[in-house]
Amino acid sequence: MNPALDERTFERERAAAAAGGAGAGTYQPPISDGPVSPWRGYRAMTVGGVAGATAVLFVILLATAVVGWGAVTPPTQVRAASAPGWLFLAVLAGLGVAIATIVKPRWARFTAPVYAALEGLVLGAISRLFEVQFPGIVIQAVALTLAVFALMWVAFATRLIKVTQRLRVGIIVATGAVAVVYLVGWVVQLFGGSVSFINEPSAFGILFSLAVVGIAAFNLLLDFDFVQRNVERAAPKHLEWFAAFGLMVTLVWLYLELLRLLSKLRR
């Protein structure tokens, strides 16, 4: 499951808002006369608010992706395309901002746009490097990402796929397994080795990438379900940005995995 959209985070933030914490505003005692109505003491998040925040983040991401794309040195007859020197620093900075956002959800209104800007730079540069090797791959990956997002939303909205507790556990376990595989691959690479199926275009490597794409897609179902449940539970409004941040994390992961899969198929 997306680590940003953690059940305990929403419970903690809702309790803090109800008690007069961040985002609660000035406390006013409930009115005791007249018709009885629910009292929260804070503005609640809405699906429209999450959608609006998500749209803002992706506009920022796309704008900085143009910058990242242009920062890649194009190939010549004597040398291949090269990534900008700041790419690794942008990756680390994006990771740091993401961790800060997960730890402090009430910062999301400010940190999520920063994360989106950094991710845009990274994705723009990576996409250009893939495009140089495999012309047309970026538009294919973008189109597939949008198609998968729409398909999973329709499946969720129509209850074609019901998000049960068993499904949640299965997706969480599968996501954790993928994280372990990537971590092992990274450690092996540090010592000069490689886990070939992660990047190589073998039959098993392609099946592995297909499985990871599927897991990333099913994480979207969990994200949709989590947002809906917390809207129904009246989570505080400032968590709209945090929920949007979580959705963006999943979509960025899905896009990168689709790029990896398409590159294997091209090879």
C-alpha positions, 0 to 999 in steps of 0.5 A, a space after each residue: 500500500 502507498 506509505 503516504 496513505 496510512 490509516 493511522 495518519 488520517 486517524 491522528 490528524 482527524 483527532 488533532 483537528 477535532 481537538 483544535 490542532 492544525 487546520 482546525 481554526 478557532 474553536 467554537 463550542 457546539 450550539 446546544 439549542 435548535 436542531 441537532 447536527 453533527 459537530 466537528 469543529 473543523 472543515 472536512 476533506 472532500 473528493 473534489 478537494 482531493 481532485 483539485 489538489 491532485 490536478 495542481 500537483 500534476 500541473 507543477 510536475 508537467 511544468 518542471 518535467 519540461 525543464 528536466 527534459 531540456 536539461 539532458 544533453 542530446 546525443 551526437 555522432 561521437 557521444 550518447 545522451 547524458 543526464 544532467 549532473 544534478 539528477 541524483 541530487 534531485 532524486 535524493 531531495 525528492 525522497 527527503 521531501 516525500 519522507 518529510 511529508 509522510 512524517 508531517 502530513 499537515 505540511 503537505 500543502 507546502 511540501 507536496 508542490 515541492 515534491 511535485 516539482 522535484 519529481 517533474 525534473 527527475 521524470 523529465 530527464 529520465 523520460 528524455 533518456 528513454 526517448 533517445 534510445 526508444 523513440 515514441 516510448 514516452 508518449 506510449 508510457 503516458 498514454 498507458 498510465 492514463 489508461 490504467 488510471 481510468 480503468 482502475 477508477 471505473 473498476 472502483 467506481 462501478 464496484 467491478 473490483 471490490 476493495 475487501 480486507 483480503 485484497 488490501 492485505 494481498 496488495 500490501 504484501 505484494 508491494 512489500 515484496 517488490 520493494 524488497 526485490 528492488 532493495 536487494 538489487 540495489 545492494 547487489 549493484 553496489 557490490 558490482 553485481 546485478 539482479 538481471 531480471 529487474 532491467 534485462 529483457 529476458 522472458 522472466 524479466 518481462 513477466 516481472 515487470 508486468 507483475 510490478 505494473 499490475 501491483 502498481 495499478 492495484 495500489 490505485 484501487 487502495 488509494 481511491 478506497 482510502 480517500 473515499 473512506 476518509 471523506 466519509 469519516 470527515 477527515 480534516 480538509 488539510 489532508 486533501 493535499 496529503 491524499 493528492 500527494 499519495 495518489 501522485 506517488 502511485 502514479 509516478 511509480 506506475 509511469 516509471 514501471 511502464 517505461 521499464 516494461 516498454 523498454 524491455 519489450 523494445 529490446 
